[in-house]
């Protein structure tokens, strides 16, 4: 929209000054082409959906979360029996000296087969606390995943709006170069007619070269932003539609933004779960100071396993209860308990730090969003005023009341105002999404993106009570 309005304004200006009827026709055709391509243009929600599905950083975080889910069945294994089977076989040469000084020799082929089942009955509540800690780690990991998802979506918004802004800036700089070429051509014709001096022609030529340099810089910035777009979203940008702000999802006041950030931001919630994990690990460490009990059953069969040659076969079966109580372990369990308490204290301080960061981010995002609104309004007014000023200077220059440099300066003011407006509109969109992220609501559900929401609970339920199996739920 910025580029179209700017081009239309320049066409009117040049037409009034008597130059550029061909350029006016070209601009009209460009507008028609842009309108016809809108049917297949890519909108911001579509780009966000692609990034949500294909971004490597986000998919890597999902894989990390699936790995964290496996901590729960590992902890639950402490409740289940441990079964071990054994088999041994070999060759054994025996030479026995008997009390009557006779020698007994034999070559044996001993083998033993057995199975042992061990069931823990009590281990100082360490299994229960390990399960609790693993479940809390899963909750913390889910919030960390949600936080990474917010960051990826915000990166996608930034990449999208940067491409859109740089495209508009390139269009503005191209139109500026076209204006400067026409101005230089008109100045040279007037120089040949004796109406202006060589200084006017030199000034017009210098401004044209500056415009070409600015156009090159804008094209370089566009190429860089297009590469970043492909990195974040997963495909090269095509025709992009103007991005819209998300004010309808934002909090109504600064105080609401602060409250939502402190209570609902995923980084804060993840840090809160980390405190619970650390507190639970204290009880895990303390469990090493408590007695433990287990029961063990075994059965075995052996042949040719007696080197005294007194028996040929032996079959055994047993069931044994074991109770152990730690008396002194050199201070290891006590040190681990103290360590867990210090880690818990650290986790609480980290939680306070994260809350302060969330509060600061929310305030900054709120202020930036409000400031972006003012910047857009001021830039729009500046562009309108600069357009009127350029038209006036051109009319006055045609009447001999203004010089060529006055026209060039007025055009420079206009192109700078348009560049500031393009940047302000980009910043306005990014600021609204940044505020939505700062309060913890930049997600697929809030934005109603046309893509399935990734639910980490699905994988968790698939593996939580798995007793065996090497394949993941995805088949790997």
Buried (B, 14 or more C-beta within 10 A) or exposed (E): EBBBBBBBBBBEBBEEBEBBEEBBEBBEEBBEEBEEEEEEEBBBBBBBBBBBBEBEBBBEBBEEBBEBBBBBBEBBBBEEEEEEEEEEEEEEEBEEEEEEEEEEEEEBEBBBBBBBBBBBEBBBBBBBBBBBBBBBBBBBBBBBBBBBBBBBBBBBBBBBBBBBBBBBBBBBBBBBBBBBBBBBEBBBEBBEEEEBBEEBBBBBBBBBEBBBEBBEEBBEBBEEBBBBBBEBBBEEBEBBBBBEBBEEBBBEEEEBBBBBBBBEBBBBBBBBBBBBBBBBBBBBBBBBBBEBBBBBBBBBBBBBBBBEEEEEEEEEEEEEEEEEEEEEEEEEBBEBBEEBBEBBEEBBEBBEEBBEBBBEBBBBBBEBBEBBBEBBEBBBEBBBEBBEBBBEBBBBBEEEEBBBBBBBBBBBBBBBBBBBBBBBBBBBBBBBBBBBBBBBBBBBEEBEBEBEEBEBEEBBEBBBEEEEEEEBBEEE
